[in-house]
Amino acid sequence: MKSKNTYYWLFLILIPIVFLGGYFLSKQQNKPTRLLPYFGPKSALKVNDTLYHQIAPFQFINQNGDSISEVFTANKIYVADYFFTTCKSICPIMSNNLVKVYQAFKNEPSLVLLSHTVDPETDSVPQLKSYALQHGVNDGRWQFLTGHKKDLYALARKSYLLNAEEGNGGAEDFIHTQNFALIDKEKHIRGFYDGTDSLEINRLMIDIKLLLSEYAYKTNR
């Protein structure tokens, strides 16, 4: 009788241990394999508290004539790049590579793409709409943006850090960069990628998955 009681109590003790062990094991399995770095200048507010570089507020017009601001990217991961629709060199390659990203994450509402024109005088709303349709874009997951040249260029240089050359967005100023920036939900830069390199595009897609898993892990902790 005593032996049966002992087994009974051991059984009752082991049940929660097994469940707790499985719970913590599942948490560890969902943990990202690595965390992406932060890019850009940063400052220490206090011990163990760092203020990372953030993308500044913005407001542009998309291919549908709608106003798009930083509010659109709230609680979203996004990829930012700069292009122009009449480009015959690197831009077609960059856009075709972004199509791969667009299609790979078609079921992921937390990811959007923002392509900014460097030639707003040419890239009108109808021009951007035509360009979007040429690349199979018919929803809000990929925004093609135009606006004031000074604002577009200032964001590229000071926020996205996609161009290191000096310039003020004037008539003689021109940005032509093949780089993409990966931005997290807190508007921090988490990666740079060569948009003309297929290996870099694969790395971008891997890093997007890592960033998504990082947020999923934080949510479920």
N, C-alpha and C positions, 0 to 999 in steps of 0.2 A: 504494500500500500504506500509505504514511504517512498519507494522507488518510482511509483507512478506519479506521485505528487511532485517529485523532483523533476521528472521529465516534463510534466505539465508546465511548471514554472519556467523551466529552461526554454520551452517552446514559446511561451508568452514573451519572454525577454528577447529571444532571437528574431521574432517577427519584425518589431520596429527597427532592429539593427539592420536587418536585410533590406528593408524598405529605405531606410536612411542612406545606407551604402549605395543602393541603386540610384537614389536621387542625386547624391553628390557625384557619383560616377557619370551620370548623364550630364550634369552641369559641366564637368571637366571636358567631356567629349564635345560639347557645344562651344567651348572656349576657342577663340580664333587662334590659328597656328602662330600668328605673329601680328603685331600692331604696326600700322603704317606711321611713318614719321610725320612731323609737322615742319612746314617750310615757311621761310620768311622771318623778318625780325621779330624778336620776342623780348619781353621784359618781365622781371620778377616783381610781383606785387608784394609778396612776403615769403617766408620760408615755405617751401613745398607748394607754392601757388604761382603759376606762370601765366602771363597774359600773352597768348599767341596772336600772330598777325591774322587779321580778318578782312574779308572782302567788304568794301565800302557800300553803302546804299546806292542804288542806281534806278534809273527809269528810262526804258527804251520802248520802241514800237516793234511788234512782231509781224510776221508775214500775213496775218489776218487783220492788221490795223489796230490791234489791241495793245493797250499799255501793259508792259511787263516790268515789274520792279522786284526788289529783293524779297518782297512778300510772297511772290510766286514760288520761291525756292525754300520757303519755310518748311522745316522738317523733311527736307529732301537732300539727297546727294546729287551733285551734278558735275558734268564735264563742260569746261569752257574752252572755246577756241576762237580764233580770228581768221577771217577769209574774205574774199570778194567774188561775186558771181561771174565776173568776166575773166578771172584768173585762168591762165592756160598751163601753169607750171605745177606748183605744189598743191593748190587748193582742191582740184578734182581728186587727187589721191587722198587728201585729208578727209574730204567729205565722203568718199567711198568707204574709207576705213571707219568713219563714224556710223555709216549705215550698218556695218557689222555689229557695232556696239548697240545701236538702236534696236536691231532685230534680236540680238542675244538676250536683251533685257526687256523684251516687249511685255512680259507679264509682271514686271517689277515697278509698281507705282511710286516707289521711293526714289527712283532715278530719273533725271531729266538731262537734256543736252541743251546748251546755250551757245549758238554760233553767232558771233558779232561781226558785222561787216566793217572793213577798214576803208570802204569807199561808199559812204552814205549818199553822196551826190548821184551815183549811178544806181545803187541798190535801193530802189524805191520799194514800197510795200508790194506792188504787183510783181516786181522783179524777184523779190524774195519768195513770194508765193509760188511763182513758176519754178524757181530753183528747188523749193521744198517738194513740190509735186514730182519733179524729175527724179528725186531721190526716194520716192515712195512714202513721204511724210504727210499724213492726213490727220494727225491728232496733236495734242498739246505736249507730247513727251519730248519733242525737239523743236525748240524755238529759234527762229532766224531773226536776228535783231538789228535794227537800225536806229539812228538818232543823231544827236549833234556830234560832230567829229571830235571835238575837244573832250567831250564826256566819254566817248568810246575809247579814245586813246589814253586818257588819264586812268581809266579802269584797267586797261591792258597793262600799263606800266606800273602803277602804284598799288593796285589791288591784286591782280592775277600774277604780276611779276613775269609776264610773258615776253617782255622786251626791255632790254637794259639801255637802249640808246636814248639820248636826250631828245626831247621834242615837246611841242606845246599843242599839237593837233592843228597846226596852221596849214595854209595852202600847200606848202612845200614839204610838209611832214608826211611820212608814209611808214606804216608798220607792215612787215611781211614775215610772219613767223609760222613755223610748222608745229609749234609746241601746243600741247593740250595741258590743261590743269584740272586736277581732280579736287573737288571741294566737298567738305563734309557738311553735316547738318548745322554745325555751329559757325559755318562760313570760314573755316580754316582750310588752307591749302595742304593736301595730304599726298600729292604726287605730281610730277611733271613727266610728259611722254612725248616722243617724237611722232607726230601724226602721220608721217610718211613711211614709217617703219612697221612692217607687219608684226615683228617680234615685240615691238613696243606696244602695239595695240593689244596683243595677247597679254602682256604684262598689265596693261590698263584694266582689262576685263578681270584678271585675277585679283587685282587690287580693289576693284569695285566689290567683288564678292567678299573679300576680306573686310572691307569697311561695313558692308551690310551685316556680316556675321558679328562684327564688333558691336554694332547697335543692338542686334538681337540678343547677344550675350548680356549686355548692360540691362536690357529690358527685363530679362528673365532671372536676373540675379536676386 
